Amino acid sequence: MIRFKQKNIITVKSLGEDLELARKRINLSILAVEKRIGVAKHYLEALESNDYEIIPGEVYAKNWLKKYASFLGLDWQETEKKFYEEIKRQKIWSTGQVNRFGVSKKRLIILPKIIRNFFLGLAVAVIIIYLGFQVWSLLRPPELSVFYPSDNFVSLNSYIKVMGKVESGAWLGLNDKEITADSAGWFEVDMDLNKGLNIIKIEAKKSYGRTRTVYRRIIIEE
């Protein structure tokens, strides 16, 4: 006849059961504990039921658990060990431990990348704007102003002085002939015009840009 030896099965209480049993041992309700240690009732209930998913993060859970265990007189080393075993079993907070500000470590790692990419994009945008401005400066027609004479100018004297200002570095011409301006861009040219209507053309251009042309109609009366 085969005899079976009876073995005593030891049931290990969960962390939540330890908390609940210790609280009931001192005959306190959850609400009474909330008032004593300042941890919200629904979080205390979550700790006793091992329902950590409603707690904002691991750091919050650990701090509240330590405060609760200390209040109940439980050994913290044993409590902490069971806590980590429980969250490992439940596989929660696996996406990154939450710090005391409620921001996960993964987000803290990603955040510098976002900042770096922002400044990198900003630098690229500044370079593009700068290069665009340089190209625009090369291709746009130079500034040219003719102050005297005005258009449709009427004079009895055939000798006319043409005065104006041109952008520095631009080629300057009067009736297709090159004239010079000083270092500041000012120019002044004497002309001997014919009786009647005279049309003079003043133009300025850069090497790679468009030409800016100003016309003046001058009437010399007899």
Buried (B, 14 or more C-beta within 10 A) or exposed (E): EEEEEEEEEEEEEBBBBBBBEBBEEEEBEBEEBBEEBEBEBEBBBBBBBBBBEEBEBBBBBBEBBBBBBEBBEBEEEEBBEBBEEBBEEEEBBEEBEBBEEEEBEEBEEEEEEEEEEEEEEEEEEEEEEEEEEEEEEEEEBBEBBBEEBEEEBEBEEBEBEBBBBBBEEBBBBBEEEEBEBEEEBEBEBEBEBEEEEBEBEBBBBBEEBEBBEBEBBBEBEE
